[in-house]
Amino acid sequence: MSGRTALVLGGTGMLKGCADELLAQGWQVVLPSRRPPRAGTAARAALGRPGQVPQSRTEADSQAAAEGGRWVRADWARPDELAERVREVLAAPADLLVAWVHPSYREPVLRAVAPLLAPDAPVVEVHDSSGISSRHGLPDPVLPGHPTQQVVLGIVRHGRGTRWLSHEEASVGVLAAVRRAVEGKAPSVHQVGDVDTWAARF
Ligand SMILES: NC(=O)c1ccc[n+]([C@@H]2O[C@H](COP(=O)([O-])OP(=O)(O)OC[C@H]3O[C@@H](n4cnc5c(N)ncnc54)[C@H](OP(=O)(O)O)[C@@H]3O)[C@@H](O)[C@H]2O)c1
């Protein structure tokens, strides 16, 4: 792999649009997850062009590599193995880490991949507001040696109800933080949608 490389943890679900956009901008994107990305543009990058059905995992991998995206099978429950799988596909240290990782795995996974990052690589940590304690507020960045933009995904109010952010809204919000990260802006907290429980704390 060559060019700027982004490691995107949790980038095959709600944040697939974020991974897609990074690919569109010419980034090499490494996507560790338990299952391959599903249909869509990131899936296209990872599994081949529309209408082309990869004949084998090897073929899928080589198509993905040719198009700048590389999916690797990995589980947050085994952080060292995840880091090793990522290391195998990186030609050079990663220039950006985007991490949408469940709080119970966040620290061990981010610490495991830290040695794979360029020394000045920024980090974008994405949090779900419902998982943030109202007593303790937003956790500190896991990798303080890397400038970290924090994103908190909230909810959207409509009428008397609420809904999740759409996948697009979440990806657009995370991409705004990625832009700040890549531009070398000071670490900050980005709120996407409404956040009730802990907003007063930051
Ligand atoms: N505030 C909000 O708006 C908000 C917040 C949370 C959720 N939601 C909604 O709820 C839906 C489901 O949420 P979700 O939390 O499942 O997020 P998601 O972004 O849809 O999927 C989670 C991502 O993390 C990966 N992942 C999960 N467990 C993993 C593991 N053990 N090891 C490696 N990778 C892992 C998944 O890939 P694999 O499963 O293939 O491993 C996927 O890439 C979302 O699609 C969204 O619609 C909304």
Ligand as a Chemical Component Dictionary entry (heavy atoms), coordinates in Angstrom:
data_LIG
# 
_chem_comp.id                   LIG 
_chem_comp.type                 NON-POLYMER 
_chem_comp.pdbx_formal_charge   0 
_chem_comp.three_letter_code    LIG 
# 
loop_
_chem_comp_atom.comp_id 
_chem_comp_atom.atom_id 
_chem_comp_atom.alt_atom_id 
_chem_comp_atom.type_symbol 
_chem_comp_atom.charge 
_chem_comp_atom.model_Cartn_x 
_chem_comp_atom.model_Cartn_y 
_chem_comp_atom.model_Cartn_z 
_chem_comp_atom.pdbx_ordinal 
LIG N1  N1  N 0  -25.960 8.040  18.285 1  
LIG C1  C1  C 0  -26.363 7.351  17.220 2  
LIG O1  O1  O 0  -26.923 7.900  16.289 3  
LIG C2  C2  C 0  -26.124 5.882  17.180 4  
LIG C3  C3  C 0  -25.209 5.317  18.054 5  
LIG C4  C4  C 0  -25.037 3.925  18.032 6  
LIG C5  C5  C 0  -25.766 3.160  17.151 7  
LIG N2  N2  N 1  -26.662 3.735  16.321 8  
LIG C6  C6  C 0  -27.477 2.913  15.376 9  
LIG O2  O2  O 0  -27.430 1.564  15.735 10 
LIG C7  C7  C 0  -26.895 0.772  14.643 11 
LIG C8  C8  C 0  -26.006 -0.335 15.180 12 
LIG O3  O3  O 0  -24.975 0.288  15.907 13 
LIG P1  P1  P 0  -23.558 -0.361 16.160 14 
LIG O4  O4  O 0  -23.147 0.053  17.509 15 
LIG O5  O5  O -1 -23.594 -1.846 15.813 16 
LIG O6  O6  O 0  -22.616 0.403  15.108 17 
LIG P2  P2  P 0  -22.232 0.136  13.574 18 
LIG O7  O7  O 0  -21.345 1.253  13.181 19 
LIG O8  O8  O 0  -23.418 -0.118 12.722 20 
LIG O9  O9  O 0  -21.359 -1.218 13.596 21 
LIG C9  C9  C 0  -20.267 -1.390 14.445 22 
LIG C10 C10 C 0  -18.919 -1.418 13.687 23 
LIG O10 O10 O 0  -17.938 -1.943 14.569 24 
LIG C11 C11 C 0  -17.501 -3.225 14.111 25 
LIG N3  N3  N 0  -17.412 -4.133 15.246 26 
LIG C12 C12 C 0  -18.380 -4.384 16.173 27 
LIG N4  N4  N 0  -17.932 -5.278 17.063 28 
LIG C13 C13 C 0  -16.662 -5.601 16.694 29 
LIG C14 C14 C 0  -15.687 -6.486 17.211 30 
LIG N5  N5  N 0  -15.927 -7.246 18.294 31 
LIG N6  N6  N 0  -14.493 -6.581 16.593 32 
LIG C15 C15 C 0  -14.231 -5.841 15.475 33 
LIG N7  N7  N 0  -15.114 -4.966 14.941 34 
LIG C16 C16 C 0  -16.326 -4.863 15.541 35 
LIG C17 C17 C 0  -18.571 -3.671 13.138 36 
LIG O11 O11 O 0  -18.086 -4.645 12.224 37 
LIG P3  P3  P 0  -18.348 -6.242 12.494 38 
LIG O12 O12 O 0  -19.688 -6.349 13.158 39 
LIG O13 O13 O 0  -18.268 -6.877 11.141 40 
LIG O14 O14 O 0  -17.216 -6.691 13.367 41 
LIG C18 C18 C 0  -18.896 -2.346 12.491 42 
LIG O15 O15 O 0  -17.855 -1.956 11.605 43 
LIG C19 C19 C 0  -26.135 1.771  13.799 44 
LIG O16 O16 O 0  -26.009 1.301  12.493 45 
LIG C20 C20 C 0  -26.955 3.041  13.960 46 
LIG O17 O17 O 0  -28.050 3.018  13.072 47 
LIG C21 C21 C 0  -26.846 5.076  16.314 48 
# 
loop_
_chem_comp_bond.comp_id 
_chem_comp_bond.atom_id_1 
_chem_comp_bond.atom_id_2 
_chem_comp_bond.value_order 
_chem_comp_bond.pdbx_ordinal 
LIG N1  C1  SING 1  
LIG C1  O1  DOUB 2  
LIG C1  C2  SING 3  
LIG C2  C3  SING 4  
LIG C2  C21 DOUB 5  
LIG C3  C4  DOUB 6  
LIG C4  C5  SING 7  
LIG C5  N2  DOUB 8  
LIG N2  C6  SING 9  
LIG N2  C21 SING 10 
LIG C6  O2  SING 11 
LIG C6  C20 SING 12 
LIG O2  C7  SING 13 
LIG C7  C8  SING 14 
LIG C7  C19 SING 15 
LIG C8  O3  SING 16 
LIG O3  P1  SING 17 
LIG P1  O4  DOUB 18 
LIG P1  O5  SING 19 
LIG P1  O6  SING 20 
LIG O6  P2  SING 21 
LIG P2  O7  DOUB 22 
LIG P2  O8  SING 23 
LIG P2  O9  SING 24 
LIG O9  C9  SING 25 
LIG C9  C10 SING 26 
LIG C10 O10 SING 27 
LIG C10 C18 SING 28 
LIG O10 C11 SING 29 
LIG C11 N3  SING 30 
LIG C11 C17 SING 31 
LIG N3  C12 SING 32 
LIG N3  C16 SING 33 
LIG C12 N4  DOUB 34 
LIG N4  C13 SING 35 
LIG C13 C14 SING 36 
LIG C13 C16 DOUB 37 
LIG C14 N5  SING 38 
LIG C14 N6  DOUB 39 
LIG N6  C15 SING 40 
LIG C15 N7  DOUB 41 
LIG N7  C16 SING 42 
LIG C17 O11 SING 43 
LIG C17 C18 SING 44 
LIG O11 P3  SING 45 
LIG P3  O12 DOUB 46 
LIG P3  O13 SING 47 
LIG P3  O14 SING 48 
LIG C18 O15 SING 49 
LIG C19 O16 SING 50 
LIG C19 C20 SING 51 
LIG C20 O17 SING 52 
# 
